[in-house]
Amino acid sequence: MGTLMLLRHGETTFNAGQVFTGLLDAGLTPAGESQVAVAAGLITDEGLVPDVLWQSTMLRARRTTELLLGHLGLDGVPIKESWRLVERAYGCLTGVSKSDARRLHGEEAFFAWRRTMRGRPLHADPATVATWTDPGPVPERGPLDAGIGESLADVVARVEPVWHEQIRPAVQAAESTVFLVAHGNTLRALAAVMHHLPDRDVEHLNIPAGHPFVVSVTPEQVGEPRYLDPHTAHHAAAAVAAEGGT
């Protein structure tokens, strides 16, 4: 049996302002960096040491990885990354606060675009894209253009190959421990793939920043996810839901 530890990056400057980040890069806040330190303590208490770590190519995931391995005192852990793990492209919602998005597009569209599997935000127009400023270096995003809008089903489709072809085999290899650092929506998509979740379950799934959770993986099945600090994580997930979801 192998072990997979999943972690959504720590809080970013955009998260703190309740702004849709999508494919824009954003740095961690001091609170986000503290979340990573707490996560490292929980991981240490659990006795988890990674054989390999997978990450998104985005700055906030890379910084979370850097801090996490530093707190764990680990050097030389192989790090692999994939553009398939980057955050969902939010199209016209990118850089817009959640309150403004509700006001501009209405509650029905807000819910459909944010929470349902097939809801897809409108593409951002080129003039708007030209006004966006990335706070950090532009990451490798594969074929994803900054202004496109993705549904969660689109994210599932791009996450699925890296899970089946690379991450799951790595977890199953010689009962390995694999860490994965990514984003709220790519982790939701990965949960949908790993556990064959129905759409309604995915709609109500919220993954809070900085809270590690683990799953066991065998050739036959993927176990149920378990937060290392379930009480605090469930309260944090409820707070994410209250502001409109991951």
Steps between C-alpha positions, in 0.01 A plus 500: 500500500630842404416836658408824327511826696317788333533866592339810360753784500493751786283811489598748228453875472208438264343242733517751784311754288246240381605564140492238224862417420483228238807504276641819652791440732483624856736481795419363843392729782675478839193306615545263206863441591394427859246248369781310330696491825198354681450248219863393532450435872198280430688310231794446737267372773351258246849372417468570127815538291459536123679282249400753234301823491273614219402864464320746279726728298350814658687728740268442796542123477875521450538731800286270714723207401814698581374597844360154575822314423695761694286454811527122462879529472506301179759546228521313176137393472429452128253768385289449192253751361230514237301776336202264530492580873471880461191678629182519298488772235227742607453705185290810563510442877879528517611787723138574604389489862234246589260772609542688170459175304166436670388856429613503137382156392226406745473225758394231253799547270732540799393163639503324163845629407652439841348179627346283229699258289390642164472871577768689307581868555499713188836563340652833594525745214854580374482862619436382854773236485744773397432684827587201721825514689653179626654556845761236421670325210275346237493122560487225244128460425509258211233591244300714745467865392457761772155612390323167457229373731501137615223295651591262779439218251773656284736492799410136566586418138847654526576360848393144421799404276764612750324304776469175307829516312739652753380573853308182582779273367748697712288450814466128433870450429654308792239638743624856446395824667421778252427863589292713264473880530240666280185715502143487623345412165767260379472315831119492462549362148750246625256388771235453230739283299637297791164425660269508196289764674158593363469861383292605802767385744766697313280810504493494880868417547711782647872462566651759736846646453786354701323193643673171413297188439604148415363205306624143478541354153507133399479344154133431571377822654563849637408540866282767655676836555598587856602848618789496745313760710137423414333736747688810383487396134122453499449843656730650235311318223172640632648849484601441137145386421353810666696732269390321185717189488850396401 
